[in-house]
């Protein structure tokens, strides 16, 4: 493109006044003026996670550096701090901020033209500085602030160069950065509206955005970038785009944008935890979304590879699958679990975007997630093998759920995880691993760093959390070889046991693994029970394993109100509840000292026996029979209770016991 400004209407460029425009930042009130004043006084502020740096003159700014370096430089070259000066002017009308920006941009144009730093021409940096500079030019127009004519020519050439970069498909990326590039190109095209290339820029931006609307989300309206935070970020970019198009009277061929945004927003609410924060899946920070509401209904997104099992006070995610690798961690088969406001099983967070950082490498690794890890390694992630993992099946009921997920991305290894959630506080994991060769198999758990553990063996882990007086009990019902545990990140040789909920910040957590060493095939059967002391809710208080083999899992569950339930998970058919017993129905006659037990439930597959106890001693027994009808007479005086034995007719190993106090004479 010809950069000769003699054929361009420069005065038009510097007299554009859009009714609505994109802004990089939009700080309001005293906070905006305070931040702008700090920058005016030579203190560069970019972001709360990045260090504030001092400069003496404008030319010094571009050599500033902070940790993490790549992030710092990209934000610096985005001219993020100039956006804050823009906000300061908007709130104060003080022209000194516009004067300061002009001085800094004079220096920037020279640096941009001569720098060999590749980060100057990085998609994120270019898109955002175009937004910052066009915002500034419009503020100058509104303030009648007259820019130097020589500076105008330099700025026009710089904007043309940046526009060329945004226009070129060579630099374009199919993720949220691409959307940011198109928004910037769209806004910039309106400053060159009556130039031949300005119309081309606008059409290119519109065409690419139409594709992005469809490609940025799955058919389930979940963002493809493997992160709830980026789901909202991308939604917000398009939400602003709709306002920009409507107010500036630009037509978008994709006329269903409004409908799509509504559907994206609905699914966004499904992602939120009870406290309206996002689960730390993929590259996500701890962040609140205060304009929404919590939806306590479970939902599964098979295409996205995400199941969210939830009730009013419990929230569980299970991940397996991806549409692209953007912001993706090695978190397939991984789950998170929060109960009554406490995050118990946690994700590692994102920490930063510096792929050379040993901490970044750890937080994205399989070993930093609640999953199965083979030989302490990650697996291959690319679009060619994405069909080798995902959600195989799921079954949702009002008070329980079962989800089966797979990961076959480790070479020559097939992993199946079956997660059963008995609401609100019991999780059962059945992990099957098969291979033709010997490997180390680790069942890894990432746990809240403020838990206190008073038992930690290869068979059982028991911990407590002060918040809510929660007890966490984890049992291994099949043998494992050993358990390892890590807390903190002081050991430079073995970086394990930390997570990140804020950008570039770490905090200690527990990372533990149960291990099968040097085996071809292995299985983990794990029950996880989180219970509150003196709970009044219908919490599960006891899990009993009755049977487990290659095709079946049978277990019973009792809650703290006495409900005893029997479940059968047939791996090829899914999970079902066979029956419940809340109370044993009985008729007792004090005058005749007779007790009749007569249950009316459908129990055709089971048979029953009954013991009568007085003062905790067995006084009478009735053997197994088809129907639940027992008659005891001549009962001695004392505290009466019964034990009801239930067993499967076809498999006598499946048996459960229900105890109940009857009366006191």
Steps between C-alpha positions, in 0.01 A plus 500: 500500500622849419599681819521839325270720710478762227214304344316455828258743659693540826263762637210256476694240699549744785140623499317171545250498787333163540178470697633179653853363496699217654728589790790305646418611856206689645597599855253743656496784752780580743671169429550603136645839592726346765635241260552759224676734742745228594588436135519875432760514778711233327380181668398240243209285619377223270306246704455400863705183446793688343756719679470879491812652342657846506627685189681833459417588139272352235779321313579303818157337508566240230798349682299438818456137595328302774406145586360308327700667226298395195173608657652829618640586157181411313291717734758779469498483120119493510527853646274390783619786719396757236147360520505590870605854411203506259272402789658768720420768244143375457441538873681832552510691165860586589688557173834419661420130456449546125828694482684223683357238262620701199853508642497127567357413157772706329752276673297185432480558123877528482542185709240308298678584174844393620445221753595140422301365795245255352258582781444843344322318217308246703126468423385590854731804518408638157125458549496670836725793417281577196203515737697722740622739232166537319338568838762771559451659157129527560554660841725759335225578250240541775734717709598716201856410589712590197770246425828597335473462117828307479376266774176449308688376194710264710190372672315448172790291364516301825126431489528385138779261597302362791194469279698300244608261773141450622372459144751232404380139534862401561484646850142402576416245772173310546445572868409794720812685380358483147175652624701778663687557172174529305347739752809720472501482119128579493549808720807613307317463166255769610789744535591423136138463393531681166830346395487199265681277748273616784204328339711185448601505865139527610383215277789275607427563867128430453559181300743359754279594794205319341712184490628557854147523639438146379844355562571643847229290665390141476149405395433497875590874510810440711821677404751267333800641686482258794453769764187640671677835538560516125140397438389821667784703347402392148131553575577851623700578183200408286259679733698821449518425128122488477475841667772640270322374187155613608596848617735568207241359257717225352325189371623152585385224266472262794163637614465244779774661710248612762355148533845342519606742773193411706579129475866559587395699805266221617776243482735743669273495805523121507877529539480709817563354845262574791709805600479627137867434428635296212648152539875521434487282189773573246641852511257651750555734794285526811240750383143596594213556263262706712237563234383142483336233710590148605309219328496190726419257218748251357589524134732317258663645189621193304647695207686732733610209720368647824256369760381721787318314778349736754246571767432803716814456712716263297680545170704245303663525158638214291706573188595285203523626145584813301416681176833680472814523711475870590537544878480121539662322794574128536181473704304226328321270748557769763228609740454782750266498799368775727271433793316751715722786389833318536712394204624153591634349176650785304648582163847647471401830333703665222780691684627678186561453127877455510549150364865507607403540866535180703190599698296557184613159372382345825155663522407389148634146553292191567674462836339827620145371441260249651554235236692187397866550406717243324876483571492853649457643149260704292334366186489633147248778428416593142193529281582174322442291814216685668260213429705276729338640812172643618173429679387147410166498685313666783189452709342782701235454767363737761719366781785318326700497177747281316744617231750289306802670341797364307856601419688294241764761423781323684667270246379139525286578807123520546360675807135505602376698798149448634393768742189451712368791700239433767379848581607700680821363652608155379727436199599154378778455245557181303818538295590222252838505324608252235823462304720238335805617696596571859458858623469707812139613549426788736159608620573864581306736727546874542350610832432821689823612666331594828370149573642327806566126461509259793518183290679442170569144392477312173158374617350813653534878525307696762511877523310790656435855394429770755251677272163338556653230718534274199645151517645344186546124483652328199523118488670267253292182476753315284870456587751764389880483528567827681397861555709817459407848618637851442414837653657826385762568240820548700665189359676617182563142390135399512255778424172361632226620727393851405231674301431849370170683534642844409721586207873442569433401864542160661370347819562160655251216466510125551594282206482128567508188290402138549725280290495168316863431414613304191173345389331441167150537633381675813181612669426760766171494690477810717225643716510865606268620774478862614282547807420789730498452875144498637354540151124535465494456122446164333871432485638158431659372819609151396607322181519119490651312207305181435642373174741607227620304198575564133139580414321607819520718804245456780500715812275636771477849640344625823431865572488675834121473512500123480427450129675186375533471119636224280665587165610288207738632236511261208787645298345438161153621601557779754405555861163446666364503853336170589305599809489723808412425859443804714315335787412139569122485511371327807199453727567452868246398763613572855214299653576179308873572469484433126697659215406466131732625227341531157684688223297574185786583258566312177772261613465211256877470445581485871437293811500607862589386850438672831649505851313633803712665769404598853743717691749448217492120531367272227196313636335367183599429140300449181680351199500617139169502311355663189266755659567751774252380755613398847296431813656501846300432819567460871760775479691563827491846658773749410636708211385332177684526170524288188759414238363442151731302268452536126675290236475441128338167407737437211815620672504444875822702533291813447353563843429805710385563855245756619480565874214678670391570853132414549381591846567496869274305739 
